[in-house]
Amino acid sequence: MKDLHSSRPLFSFGVITDVQYADVPDGRSFHGVPRFYRGSLAALNEAIAIWNDQGSDLSFVIQLGDLIDGRCPRDQAPAAAREIVAAFDRFRHGHVYHTIGNHCLYNLSRGQLQEILRIDGSFYYDFVPHPGFRFIVLDSYDVSVLGGSSRDHSSLAMALLDAKNPNVDKNSPLGMAPEQQRFVAFNGGIGDAQLQWLDRKLREAEDRNERVIIACHIPILRESTYDDTLLWNAEEVLRVIHRYDRCVVASLAGHKHDGGEGVDEKGIHHRVLEAVLECPPGENSFGRVDVYEDRLELLGTGRMRSATVFFR
C-alpha cells in the first residue's frame, strides 16, 4: 500500500463551484432543494479567508462556474458579479481562474463576463501551474442557446434542441429517453474549433510528458452525473481525450449541485464538486487539492467530499 504521507505536495490549489450569488430571498430549485442566494457570498468569503490562512501553500484557485444566479435581476447582475470577483480578488497567494456556467450567461453577455472576469480572449484556455502539469479549462457553453461563442453556434444550438427535445419548455427533459435528457437549454456543447484546440493541447502535453487536469462546468462523464446535467457532446470530447494514452489524469466539474464521481474506460477519474449555493448558513462547500507525483488529494470542507485520485 502506498504511503500517503511520504512526501510534500508538488503544489496545491483551491476549488469551489456554483456560488450562484444573488441579493434576493432564499428559494428552492425545481426539485424543491433549498437555495441560499445571499448566504453564498458569506460562504465564499469564508473560503477565501481560510485559503489565505493556509499561506503560500496554495498556488491558485479555480472556480468551476456559476458565479451568480439566474434569479439575480438583469440590472443588478453586473454589480453582483463584480462583488463576487472582488471577493476572489482577496485571495492573496496566486491567480484565480474562472470557468463560465449557465447561470453566468442568463443575465450577462459574454462581453460583460470577459470584462468582469478579466479574461482576454477565449473562455477556453490552458495554463501550467507547475512543471509537468497542465490545466485545460473548457467552455461548455461554446454551443449554447444561452449565448454561444458565435451567432452560428447559437443557431446550431437552437436547431439541436429543436431536433432532440420535443418539449415546449426546452429546460425540461420530461418524457425523453435517459440518453437524450442532456439536450436541455441549461446545458451546452463544445464546438469543432474548441475540439481541435483541445486535441492540439493534449498532443503538446503528451509530447512534453505533462499530466493534464481538465476543468469544465458541465460534467463530461455520464456515470458521474445525472442524465440531464451532462455535456451535449460528452462522448465526442472523451474520444479526443482518449487519443492520448496517459495524458489526462482527472476531470473536475460543477453543475450537478450534490456532486458525483466516476471513472471512465481509460481509468480517468471524473469528480463533480458540491455546490456552495445549497449550503445553509453556517455550512460551506470548498476544498484544496494537493498534487503529488502519483496522485491528487482533494481535502473537502463542509459539503465537499474528500477524495484521493491515484494517477494511472
Backbone bond lengths (Angstrom), bond angles and torsions (degrees), N, CA, C in turn:
res aa  C-N    CA-C-N  psi(-1)  N-CA   C-N-CA  omega(-1)  CA-C   N-CA-C  phi
1 M - - - 1.472 - - 1.522 110.24 -
2 K 1.331 116.70 139.83 1.455 120.60 -177.04 1.524 110.53 -74.19
3 D 1.349 115.73 141.82 1.457 121.67 177.77 1.518 108.83 -83.96
4 L 1.356 116.48 110.02 1.457 119.89 -176.36 1.520 112.57 -76.10
5 H 1.312 117.53 -3.83 1.467 119.80 -178.03 1.527 111.45 -117.68
6 S 1.332 116.15 22.84 1.459 120.53 -172.15 1.513 113.62 -83.11
7 S 1.314 118.16 -12.48 1.454 119.01 -175.75 1.518 110.27 -157.00
8 R 1.311 115.41 165.70 1.456 121.20 174.80 1.531 108.36 -85.00
9 P 1.349 117.53 151.65 1.466 118.36 177.89 1.519 111.86 -65.43
10 L 1.319 115.10 152.11 1.455 120.45 174.74 1.529 110.52 -67.45
11 F 1.327 115.85 -41.73 1.458 122.02 174.42 1.522 108.25 -161.66
12 S 1.332 116.12 166.07 1.466 121.85 -178.76 1.521 109.26 -138.06
13 F 1.330 115.99 154.19 1.462 120.06 178.18 1.523 110.00 -148.04
14 G 1.334 115.76 160.05 1.447 121.80 178.00 1.518 111.35 -95.91
15 V 1.348 116.77 149.29 1.463 121.97 178.61 1.526 109.54 -133.87
16 I 1.336 114.59 143.20 1.460 121.52 177.96 1.526 107.56 -159.70
17 T 1.317 117.26 153.65 1.462 119.35 -179.64 1.517 111.76 -153.79
18 D 1.328 115.18 157.13 1.464 124.09 172.40 1.530 111.86 52.86
19 V 1.338 114.90 56.17 1.467 120.23 173.91 1.531 109.68 -66.82
20 Q 1.324 116.61 -47.75 1.466 124.80 173.66 1.537 113.16 51.14
21 Y 1.314 114.05 49.81 1.463 120.56 179.72 1.530 111.46 -70.32
22 A 1.328 115.58 142.26 1.464 122.54 169.57 1.521 107.42 -158.02
23 D 1.305 115.87 140.47 1.471 120.56 178.58 1.525 108.91 -84.68
24 V 1.325 115.27 65.65 1.460 123.30 -179.61 1.529 108.02 -137.42
25 P 1.335 117.88 161.27 1.474 119.76 179.43 1.527 111.41 -60.63
26 D 1.323 115.82 153.51 1.455 121.00 176.95 1.527 110.16 -58.68
27 G 1.329 115.31 154.66 1.456 119.71 -178.63 1.508 110.91 -148.63
28 R 1.322 115.71 -155.41 1.454 121.80 -179.73 1.524 109.67 -139.15
29 S 1.314 114.65 156.59 1.457 120.55 175.08 1.522 109.49 -74.65
30 F 1.355 115.65 176.64 1.459 120.17 176.28 1.527 111.77 -60.16
31 H 1.335 116.47 -23.46 1.457 121.15 -179.15 1.533 112.16 -97.54
32 G 1.336 116.53 6.48 1.453 120.37 176.16 1.514 115.62 87.92
33 V 1.332 118.22 9.53 1.462 121.14 180.00 1.536 109.04 -79.08
34 P 1.344 118.59 128.97 1.473 120.45 179.77 1.526 112.52 -60.12
35 R 1.336 115.29 141.88 1.461 121.89 177.98 1.522 108.57 -130.53
36 F 1.348 114.85 138.14 1.457 121.39 -171.61 1.528 108.91 -118.57
37 Y 1.326 115.18 83.82 1.464 121.55 -169.15 1.525 112.58 -66.14
38 R 1.328 117.44 -46.25 1.471 119.69 -179.70 1.527 111.03 -74.35
39 G 1.321 116.11 -37.09 1.458 119.79 -177.32 1.511 113.88 -66.22
40 S 1.320 117.50 -19.99 1.467 119.13 -177.86 1.529 111.83 -66.05
41 L 1.333 117.86 -28.39 1.465 120.20 177.28 1.530 110.05 -67.72
42 A 1.320 117.05 -43.21 1.465 119.84 177.24 1.522 110.97 -62.47
43 A 1.340 116.17 -39.01 1.465 119.84 178.31 1.527 110.74 -63.45
44 L 1.331 117.36 -42.94 1.462 120.54 177.60 1.526 110.66 -62.13
45 N 1.326 117.51 -44.12 1.463 120.31 179.43 1.527 111.21 -60.08
46 E 1.333 116.52 -37.78 1.460 119.46 177.39 1.528 110.51 -65.14
47 A 1.337 116.63 -42.72 1.465 119.75 178.68 1.521 111.13 -59.95
48 I 1.332 116.74 -44.98 1.468 120.61 179.67 1.521 110.44 -60.61
49 A 1.340 117.17 -44.07 1.457 120.80 -179.11 1.527 111.40 -61.98
50 I 1.327 116.79 -41.18 1.466 119.94 179.85 1.523 110.49 -69.02
51 W 1.327 117.02 -42.02 1.466 119.07 176.21 1.524 111.22 -60.32
52 N 1.321 116.85 -41.11 1.461 119.76 178.13 1.524 111.56 -63.25
53 D 1.329 116.81 -37.66 1.459 120.44 179.10 1.519 111.83 -66.67
54 Q 1.321 116.84 -23.67 1.465 120.25 179.20 1.524 111.98 -77.17
55 G 1.327 115.92 -1.47 1.454 120.78 172.74 1.507 113.78 71.11
56 S 1.318 114.52 -159.40 1.457 120.45 -174.12 1.527 112.48 -75.36
57 D 1.352 116.95 6.50 1.463 119.41 175.85 1.526 111.57 -61.83
58 L 1.328 117.36 -29.20 1.460 121.26 179.75 1.524 109.81 -90.75
59 S 1.322 116.45 123.83 1.462 121.07 -178.17 1.520 112.54 -82.53
60 F 1.342 117.26 -31.89 1.461 121.48 -177.24 1.518 108.31 -166.28
61 V 1.333 115.53 174.08 1.463 123.31 173.60 1.521 107.44 -125.91
62 I 1.333 116.77 143.06 1.459 120.33 172.05 1.520 108.17 -125.71
63 Q 1.346 115.30 128.51 1.461 119.54 174.84 1.531 107.32 -108.30
64 L 1.327 114.74 138.79 1.465 120.48 -166.70 1.518 113.78 -101.08
65 G 1.338 117.28 26.20 1.452 119.85 169.53 1.515 115.02 110.56
66 D 1.351 114.65 160.43 1.469 124.34 -179.61 1.526 112.19 67.25
67 L 1.320 115.26 65.38 1.463 121.28 177.44 1.525 111.73 -67.91
68 I 1.324 116.64 -43.05 1.456 121.37 179.66 1.521 108.22 -122.29
69 D 1.325 116.00 166.06 1.457 120.15 -176.71 1.520 111.38 -99.11
70 G 1.321 115.15 153.98 1.457 120.30 178.19 1.510 113.64 -62.76
71 R 1.344 117.82 -19.27 1.462 120.54 178.00 1.531 112.61 -78.65
72 C 1.320 116.14 -8.58 1.460 119.01 175.91 1.527 108.80 -65.87
73 P 1.349 118.93 123.08 1.466 119.82 -179.71 1.525 111.51 -54.40
74 R 1.321 115.81 142.18 1.457 120.44 -174.54 1.524 112.58 -55.46
75 D 1.334 116.74 -39.69 1.467 118.38 -177.64 1.532 112.21 -72.70
76 Q 1.324 117.84 -15.76 1.454 121.86 178.22 1.531 112.83 -98.93
77 A 1.322 117.03 -11.08 1.460 120.98 -172.00 1.535 113.67 -60.82
78 P 1.348 119.78 -45.95 1.466 117.67 179.18 1.526 112.88 -59.64
79 A 1.344 117.19 -43.25 1.464 119.85 179.92 1.521 111.02 -65.90
80 A 1.337 117.18 -39.68 1.463 120.44 179.18 1.527 110.67 -63.58
81 A 1.330 117.31 -43.27 1.462 120.68 178.86 1.525 110.99 -64.06
82 R 1.324 116.48 -40.21 1.478 119.35 178.03 1.523 111.18 -64.94
83 E 1.330 117.08 -34.28 1.461 120.19 178.10 1.529 110.63 -64.70
84 I 1.326 116.15 -40.65 1.460 119.59 178.07 1.530 110.90 -67.84
85 V 1.330 116.67 -42.69 1.465 119.54 178.42 1.526 110.91 -63.55
86 A 1.329 116.89 -36.89 1.466 120.44 177.30 1.527 110.74 -62.08
87 A 1.333 116.69 -36.66 1.469 119.66 176.02 1.527 110.18 -64.29
88 F 1.331 117.33 -45.51 1.465 120.07 177.19 1.524 111.46 -61.65
89 D 1.326 116.84 -34.30 1.463 120.29 -179.31 1.530 112.23 -63.90
90 R 1.323 116.93 -17.66 1.464 119.71 177.79 1.529 112.68 -78.27
91 F 1.335 116.39 -6.24 1.465 118.79 171.83 1.525 108.37 -68.22
92 R 1.332 117.21 124.72 1.466 120.60 -166.94 1.520 114.64 -96.79
93 H 1.320 118.96 -8.47 1.460 118.44 -164.29 1.519 115.28 -112.37
94 G 1.306 118.32 10.42 1.458 119.23 179.53 1.509 111.32 165.14
95 H 1.312 115.43 -171.29 1.458 122.36 -175.79 1.528 110.24 -80.33
96 V 1.337 116.18 153.11 1.455 122.10 170.53 1.527 107.83 -109.77
97 Y 1.323 116.40 122.26 1.461 122.48 -179.79 1.524 109.07 -100.83
98 H 1.330 115.29 136.65 1.457 121.04 -174.43 1.525 111.72 -115.02
99 T 1.339 114.79 140.74 1.454 123.67 172.69 1.523 107.44 -118.27
100 I 1.318 118.77 134.90 1.463 119.13 -178.00 1.526 110.51 -88.05
101 G 1.354 114.02 146.54 1.454 121.11 176.88 1.513 110.72 -123.85
102 N 1.325 115.73 -179.59 1.463 120.00 -177.58 1.523 112.66 -62.95
103 H 1.327 117.66 -39.37 1.465 119.38 -178.99 1.525 111.90 -67.45
104 C 1.322 116.94 -27.67 1.471 119.78 175.52 1.526 111.03 -61.84
105 L 1.336 116.35 -29.98 1.461 121.28 -172.56 1.528 113.83 -97.03
106 Y 1.336 118.23 -7.88 1.459 118.71 -178.73 1.528 112.02 -64.41
107 N 1.329 116.90 -41.88 1.457 120.20 -175.08 1.522 113.75 -126.21
108 L 1.319 117.21 10.11 1.459 122.03 176.94 1.523 109.14 -132.50
109 S 1.315 116.16 139.67 1.460 120.25 175.62 1.528 109.95 -80.28
110 R 1.317 115.88 165.18 1.465 119.68 175.67 1.533 111.02 -60.32
111 G 1.321 116.55 -37.97 1.460 119.53 178.38 1.519 112.07 -62.83
112 Q 1.327 116.29 -43.29 1.470 119.66 177.11 1.522 111.21 -62.58
113 L 1.326 116.24 -42.40 1.462 119.47 -179.99 1.528 111.77 -65.09
114 Q 1.331 116.72 -39.31 1.461 118.95 177.04 1.519 111.22 -59.39
115 E 1.324 116.15 -42.61 1.466 119.93 -179.40 1.523 111.20 -68.84
116 I 1.334 117.63 -45.68 1.463 121.23 -176.45 1.528 111.44 -68.87
117 L 1.328 116.83 -40.72 1.467 121.23 -178.08 1.526 112.47 -86.49
118 R 1.338 116.25 -5.05 1.470 122.49 179.83 1.538 110.45 57.23
119 I 1.337 114.52 45.42 1.462 121.29 175.52 1.522 107.71 -99.82
120 D 1.301 116.07 115.30 1.461 121.91 -176.74 1.523 108.42 -95.68
121 G 1.330 115.28 92.69 1.456 118.87 179.69 1.512 111.58 117.78
122 S 1.309 116.07 -137.52 1.454 122.07 -171.37 1.526 111.90 -77.19
123 F 1.338 115.96 156.14 1.459 121.92 173.55 1.533 111.22 -85.99
124 Y 1.316 118.19 -0.51 1.463 119.73 166.82 1.519 107.61 -112.38
125 Y 1.316 114.96 134.83 1.467 120.97 -172.64 1.524 108.95 -163.32
126 D 1.314 116.26 172.13 1.456 120.41 177.38 1.516 109.60 -136.83
127 F 1.314 115.48 161.87 1.462 120.55 176.06 1.523 108.97 -154.49
128 V 1.326 115.44 157.08 1.464 122.47 -177.80 1.524 107.63 -116.58
129 P 1.342 118.20 102.24 1.464 120.25 -176.83 1.527 113.54 -82.03
130 H 1.337 115.72 -17.11 1.468 120.43 -177.05 1.524 106.67 -159.08
131 P 1.320 118.12 143.74 1.468 119.38 178.89 1.528 111.19 -53.03
132 G 1.332 115.54 130.06 1.444 120.87 178.57 1.515 114.88 92.54
133 F 1.350 117.83 -0.90 1.457 121.65 179.47 1.526 110.26 -133.65
134 R 1.325 115.56 136.96 1.461 121.18 178.68 1.534 109.09 -132.24
135 F 1.328 115.52 137.97 1.462 121.64 171.94 1.519 108.77 -103.01
136 I 1.318 116.37 134.33 1.461 122.05 174.44 1.520 107.65 -117.48
137 V 1.327 116.24 116.68 1.458 123.06 -179.29 1.522 108.38 -100.30
138 L 1.333 116.93 121.88 1.454 121.65 -177.59 1.529 111.63 -100.14
139 D 1.318 115.38 150.53 1.463 123.14 174.56 1.522 107.46 -98.76
140 S 1.338 116.70 99.10 1.459 119.89 -175.20 1.524 113.04 -81.93
141 Y 1.352 117.44 1.61 1.470 121.59 174.15 1.518 111.17 -116.80
142 D 1.324 115.58 25.67 1.454 123.33 173.78 1.539 109.56 -55.34
143 V 1.337 115.84 -47.58 1.470 122.57 173.62 1.525 105.94 -109.01
144 S 1.340 116.19 107.93 1.460 119.23 -170.93 1.519 110.99 -160.03
145 V 1.336 115.60 147.64 1.465 119.86 173.11 1.526 111.17 -82.38
146 L 1.326 117.60 -7.36 1.465 121.34 -179.48 1.519 112.26 -86.05
147 G 1.294 117.09 -12.26 1.454 121.43 -176.73 1.502 109.46 142.18
148 G 1.308 116.16 69.60 1.454 120.97 179.70 1.513 111.45 -62.78
149 S 1.324 115.88 169.38 1.460 120.06 -175.94 1.525 113.08 -72.21
150 S 1.334 117.28 -9.44 1.459 121.58 175.48 1.522 108.20 -153.66
151 R 1.339 115.73 165.19 1.468 119.81 177.23 1.526 110.54 -62.40
152 D 1.328 116.43 -38.40 1.464 119.84 178.38 1.530 111.45 -62.95
153 H 1.323 116.51 -39.88 1.461 119.76 179.92 1.528 111.51 -68.67
154 S 1.318 117.27 -35.18 1.462 119.99 175.87 1.528 110.68 -66.25
155 S 1.327 116.50 -41.64 1.472 120.59 177.70 1.526 111.08 -64.95
156 L 1.331 116.42 -41.34 1.451 120.96 177.26 1.524 110.71 -60.26
157 A 1.338 116.63 -41.86 1.465 121.08 -179.97 1.525 111.06 -63.98
158 M 1.326 116.89 -42.20 1.468 119.98 178.99 1.525 111.44 -63.05
159 A 1.334 116.35 -42.63 1.463 120.48 178.78 1.528 111.15 -65.23
160 L 1.330 116.63 -38.17 1.455 121.36 179.69 1.525 111.18 -64.97
161 L 1.334 116.49 -44.76 1.465 119.82 178.73 1.527 111.27 -64.55
162 D 1.324 116.42 -41.22 1.472 119.20 178.49 1.526 111.16 -60.45
163 A 1.338 116.12 -36.95 1.459 120.40 -177.79 1.530 112.55 -78.28
164 K 1.338 116.93 -33.85 1.464 120.86 -171.46 1.527 113.92 -98.66
165 N 1.340 117.04 -27.08 1.461 120.59 -173.49 1.530 109.40 -116.40
166 P 1.334 118.73 111.85 1.464 121.08 -175.87 1.533 113.82 -81.64
167 N 1.330 117.65 -5.16 1.461 120.84 -174.80 1.521 111.85 -79.39
168 V 1.319 116.37 147.71 1.467 121.07 174.64 1.523 109.64 -63.24
169 D 1.336 116.08 -43.94 1.462 121.61 175.14 1.522 107.78 -84.18
170 K 1.314 116.90 106.07 1.458 120.92 -175.58 1.528 112.80 -74.65
171 N 1.340 117.52 -3.40 1.453 120.13 170.63 1.526 111.62 -86.45
172 S 1.312 117.52 -4.29 1.457 121.69 -176.26 1.526 111.30 -103.05
173 P 1.362 117.19 131.39 1.460 120.82 173.41 1.534 111.79 -96.34
174 L 1.325 117.29 14.47 1.466 121.51 -174.30 1.529 111.37 -54.68
175 G 1.327 116.23 129.23 1.451 122.05 176.01 1.513 114.95 79.01
176 M 1.309 118.75 -1.45 1.465 121.63 -177.88 1.524 110.48 -88.35
177 A 1.326 116.72 149.43 1.457 121.47 175.47 1.527 109.65 -62.85
178 P 1.331 118.33 149.47 1.470 120.40 -176.61 1.524 114.10 -51.40
179 E 1.336 117.46 -43.08 1.470 119.41 -177.23 1.525 112.80 -71.87
180 Q 1.346 117.78 -11.80 1.461 121.72 179.04 1.532 112.82 -100.04
181 Q 1.327 117.33 -9.91 1.465 120.26 -171.79 1.529 113.31 -67.02
182 R 1.323 117.79 -16.69 1.462 120.79 176.68 1.530 112.52 -63.95
183 F 1.350 116.34 -21.02 1.462 119.94 -174.35 1.537 110.54 -84.90
184 V 1.326 112.51 71.07 1.461 122.07 175.01 1.523 107.75 -125.29
185 A 1.334 115.66 161.40 1.466 120.33 -170.66 1.524 113.49 -69.04
186 F 1.347 117.38 -22.19 1.471 117.81 -179.18 1.526 112.55 -84.50
187 N 1.330 117.27 0.54 1.459 121.49 170.53 1.524 109.76 -104.31
188 G 1.304 115.96 -177.67 1.457 121.04 179.17 1.513 109.99 -163.20
189 G 1.318 115.43 -172.02 1.452 120.03 -177.39 1.518 112.38 -141.92
190 I 1.309 114.82 176.91 1.464 123.30 -177.46 1.524 108.60 -111.96
191 G 1.333 115.62 125.48 1.459 121.89 -175.17 1.517 113.52 -78.63
192 D 1.340 114.59 172.67 1.462 120.59 -175.16 1.523 113.01 -60.81
193 A 1.337 117.18 -42.94 1.466 119.33 -178.01 1.526 111.01 -63.66
194 Q 1.331 116.69 -39.93 1.464 119.76 178.11 1.526 111.16 -67.55
195 L 1.333 117.53 -38.42 1.458 120.69 176.68 1.530 111.28 -62.00
196 Q 1.326 116.42 -40.39 1.463 120.10 177.69 1.524 110.98 -66.20
197 W 1.333 115.60 -39.70 1.472 120.26 176.32 1.520 110.29 -62.17
198 L 1.350 117.18 -45.03 1.459 121.29 178.43 1.526 110.58 -58.36
199 D 1.316 117.03 -44.19 1.460 120.84 178.78 1.531 111.03 -59.61
200 R 1.340 116.68 -44.13 1.475 120.04 179.60 1.530 110.85 -62.93
201 K 1.316 116.50 -43.90 1.467 120.34 -177.18 1.525 111.20 -65.95
202 L 1.323 116.86 -38.90 1.458 119.50 178.54 1.528 111.12 -69.31
203 R 1.331 116.25 -36.59 1.467 119.31 176.48 1.527 110.13 -63.34
204 E 1.334 116.41 -44.02 1.471 120.37 176.98 1.523 110.77 -59.66
205 A 1.331 116.19 -46.01 1.460 120.23 -178.00 1.524 111.13 -62.74
206 E 1.333 116.61 -42.27 1.465 119.11 179.70 1.522 110.72 -66.25
207 D 1.329 117.18 -40.22 1.466 120.37 178.18 1.529 111.57 -61.64
208 R 1.343 116.02 -30.78 1.466 121.15 -178.73 1.522 112.29 -95.54
209 N 1.318 116.46 5.90 1.464 122.15 179.81 1.535 111.01 58.88
210 E 1.326 116.01 39.95 1.459 120.71 178.38 1.527 110.93 -94.65
211 R 1.318 115.86 147.90 1.455 121.21 169.76 1.528 108.14 -91.99
212 V 1.329 115.71 141.88 1.463 120.95 -173.33 1.525 110.06 -120.06
213 I 1.338 114.88 137.26 1.463 122.72 171.07 1.523 107.09 -115.72
214 I 1.326 116.72 124.94 1.462 122.90 178.76 1.521 109.17 -91.16
215 A 1.332 116.97 137.33 1.468 122.27 173.65 1.524 108.35 -123.72
216 C 1.331 116.72 127.87 1.461 121.60 -176.01 1.522 107.84 -153.11
217 H 1.320 118.65 135.56 1.469 119.16 -178.66 1.522 111.03 -61.97
218 I 1.320 118.12 -47.82 1.459 121.50 -178.24 1.532 109.09 -88.53
219 P 1.322 118.38 132.07 1.466 120.01 178.16 1.533 112.01 -60.03
220 I 1.335 115.47 151.12 1.461 120.96 -177.31 1.524 112.77 -116.12
221 L 1.332 116.99 2.91 1.467 120.84 175.10 1.520 108.48 -120.47
222 R 1.324 115.71 121.97 1.465 120.43 -175.26 1.530 111.70 -58.73
223 E 1.335 117.26 -37.65 1.466 120.88 -176.76 1.522 112.86 -69.02
224 S 1.325 118.22 -11.59 1.464 121.11 -178.29 1.523 113.25 -96.64
225 T 1.324 117.78 -1.96 1.459 119.37 -170.38 1.519 110.49 -150.62
226 Y 1.339 116.72 -178.08 1.455 121.43 174.76 1.527 109.74 -80.22
227 D 1.324 115.67 160.15 1.461 119.35 179.50 1.526 112.16 -61.72
228 D 1.340 117.80 -29.12 1.466 120.21 -177.65 1.526 113.36 -98.18
229 T 1.343 117.85 12.65 1.471 120.42 173.89 1.525 109.99 -127.84
230 L 1.312 116.40 43.11 1.459 123.09 -177.71 1.525 109.48 -117.48
231 L 1.327 116.14 143.31 1.459 121.61 176.32 1.524 110.51 -55.49
232 W 1.329 117.24 137.25 1.464 120.90 -177.56 1.526 112.14 -52.20
233 N 1.331 116.93 -49.27 1.472 119.85 -177.25 1.532 111.03 -111.88
234 A 1.341 114.59 48.56 1.464 120.86 -178.34 1.522 112.23 -56.72
235 E 1.343 117.46 -44.42 1.460 119.92 -177.37 1.530 111.63 -63.54
236 E 1.329 116.27 -35.11 1.465 119.84 178.43 1.527 110.76 -65.91
237 V 1.315 116.57 -41.20 1.465 120.76 177.22 1.527 110.21 -64.12
238 L 1.320 117.16 -44.14 1.461 120.18 179.21 1.525 111.55 -62.52
239 R 1.325 117.57 -35.79 1.469 119.18 178.07 1.515 111.05 -61.78
240 V 1.324 117.28 -39.17 1.467 120.32 176.98 1.528 109.81 -65.00
241 I 1.330 116.25 -47.26 1.465 120.44 -179.02 1.526 110.77 -60.18
242 H 1.327 117.18 -39.81 1.460 121.04 -174.60 1.527 113.64 -76.44
243 R 1.329 117.48 -6.60 1.473 118.96 174.19 1.521 111.52 -67.02
244 Y 1.312 116.64 -20.59 1.464 121.47 -172.77 1.522 107.74 -112.05
245 D 1.316 115.73 113.88 1.458 122.99 -161.08 1.522 114.09 -57.85
246 R 1.322 117.47 -54.06 1.460 119.71 -172.97 1.521 111.59 -126.28
247 C 1.313 117.18 26.21 1.463 121.18 -172.19 1.527 111.98 -80.76
248 V 1.336 117.02 -61.03 1.465 121.07 -176.60 1.527 109.24 -80.62
249 V 1.343 115.63 129.66 1.466 120.33 -178.77 1.519 112.64 -108.63
250 A 1.339 118.28 -20.61 1.462 120.15 -178.22 1.515 109.60 -163.07
251 S 1.333 114.83 157.15 1.461 122.62 174.39 1.522 107.95 -131.24
252 L 1.338 116.59 133.57 1.462 122.86 179.56 1.520 109.12 -116.50
253 A 1.327 117.29 137.96 1.456 121.67 -178.79 1.521 110.27 -146.15
254 G 1.330 115.44 169.57 1.459 123.09 173.47 1.519 108.84 -122.30
255 H 1.359 116.43 -136.49 1.469 123.35 169.29 1.529 113.50 78.52
256 K 1.326 118.62 -49.02 1.469 122.45 175.71 1.522 107.19 -89.18
257 H 1.316 117.89 104.20 1.458 121.80 -163.28 1.519 115.03 -65.25
258 D 1.320 118.05 -25.57 1.457 118.74 -179.20 1.527 112.63 -95.31
259 G 1.328 117.36 11.41 1.451 122.04 173.36 1.519 113.40 76.69
260 G 1.308 115.07 174.23 1.458 121.26 179.41 1.512 110.24 176.23
261 E 1.306 115.45 170.50 1.461 119.43 177.73 1.519 109.94 -160.34
262 G 1.321 114.66 158.40 1.447 121.02 177.39 1.513 109.63 -169.23
263 V 1.316 116.13 162.75 1.461 122.45 178.17 1.520 107.76 -121.24
264 D 1.330 117.04 127.82 1.458 119.53 -176.37 1.533 111.24 -83.80
265 E 1.324 115.76 -178.45 1.463 121.66 -173.98 1.516 113.68 -64.25
266 K 1.333 117.02 -19.52 1.464 120.84 178.67 1.528 112.18 -97.32
267 G 1.334 116.79 4.64 1.458 120.04 178.54 1.513 114.66 85.67
268 I 1.344 117.87 11.87 1.470 121.39 178.23 1.524 108.81 -81.85
269 H 1.327 116.11 131.16 1.462 121.55 -179.36 1.529 109.46 -87.72
270 H 1.333 115.35 128.32 1.464 122.07 178.72 1.527 108.06 -112.80
271 R 1.332 116.05 118.61 1.468 121.01 -176.67 1.513 109.69 -117.79
272 V 1.326 117.32 122.04 1.462 123.87 174.91 1.526 106.77 -99.34
273 L 1.327 116.85 125.89 1.464 121.39 -172.46 1.527 111.93 -93.49
274 E 1.318 115.15 147.81 1.455 122.41 -176.31 1.535 111.20 -74.76
275 A 1.337 115.33 142.74 1.462 122.46 -172.23 1.522 112.52 -78.98
276 V 1.343 114.88 148.92 1.459 121.91 171.51 1.528 110.65 -71.37
277 L 1.320 116.94 -39.15 1.460 123.20 -169.73 1.525 113.72 -52.05
278 E 1.316 117.60 -34.78 1.463 120.43 -173.65 1.524 113.10 -95.80
279 C 1.356 116.07 17.64 1.462 120.90 175.74 1.531 109.37 -89.87
280 P 1.333 118.99 119.20 1.462 120.08 175.55 1.523 110.54 -67.30
281 P 1.330 117.88 164.38 1.467 120.38 179.67 1.528 111.81 -50.94
282 G 1.326 115.37 134.20 1.456 120.73 -178.40 1.517 114.13 92.99
283 E 1.348 117.51 -11.62 1.458 120.90 176.14 1.531 109.41 -111.29
284 N 1.343 116.06 169.30 1.454 119.62 -177.17 1.527 109.05 -156.23
285 S 1.332 114.95 175.05 1.462 121.23 177.29 1.527 108.59 -154.97
286 F 1.305 116.28 101.71 1.460 122.19 175.04 1.520 107.37 -160.45
287 G 1.316 116.40 174.33 1.458 118.27 -179.01 1.503 113.18 -159.64
288 R 1.315 113.65 175.72 1.458 121.14 169.51 1.507 107.07 -126.29
289 V 1.317 114.79 147.57 1.460 120.89 178.65 1.518 107.91 -118.11
290 D 1.319 115.49 122.68 1.462 122.12 174.19 1.524 108.04 -97.31
291 V 1.314 115.98 127.74 1.467 121.71 -175.81 1.527 109.22 -108.62
292 Y 1.320 115.18 122.39 1.462 123.11 179.00 1.527 109.60 -112.23
293 E 1.305 115.55 177.63 1.465 120.08 178.50 1.526 111.80 -61.56
294 D 1.330 116.70 -31.67 1.458 120.16 -171.52 1.529 114.34 -119.28
295 R 1.345 118.42 1.91 1.460 118.65 -172.73 1.521 112.15 -167.62
296 L 1.330 113.89 165.01 1.462 122.95 166.34 1.519 107.47 -112.05
297 E 1.327 116.66 140.06 1.454 121.03 172.65 1.522 108.54 -120.49
298 L 1.335 116.51 110.80 1.451 122.45 175.44 1.518 108.03 -88.40
299 L 1.327 115.94 118.98 1.457 122.25 178.31 1.519 107.31 -106.57
300 G 1.324 116.52 99.44 1.447 121.24 -173.97 1.513 112.78 -85.31
301 T 1.326 115.03 151.92 1.456 122.85 174.49 1.518 108.43 -117.65
302 G 1.334 117.00 133.62 1.459 120.86 177.81 1.516 111.59 68.61
303 R 1.338 116.11 -126.17 1.464 121.04 -175.98 1.528 112.99 -71.10
304 M 1.322 117.69 -18.36 1.464 119.47 -178.11 1.521 110.19 -77.52
305 R 1.319 115.81 118.16 1.465 120.76 -176.69 1.526 111.23 -78.04
306 S 1.306 114.74 140.78 1.461 120.99 177.24 1.527 110.01 -77.21
307 A 1.317 116.22 156.33 1.464 120.79 179.14 1.521 109.43 -160.69
308 T 1.325 115.90 152.57 1.456 122.77 172.22 1.524 108.17 -118.07
309 V 1.321 116.44 127.97 1.457 122.07 -177.88 1.530 108.55 -120.12
310 F 1.333 116.47 110.00 1.450 120.06 176.61 1.527 109.94 -83.32
311 F 1.327 116.09 140.32 1.450 120.90 178.24 1.527 109.90 -70.69
312 R 1.310 114.88 153.16 1.459 119.72 178.26 1.515 110.99 -69.35
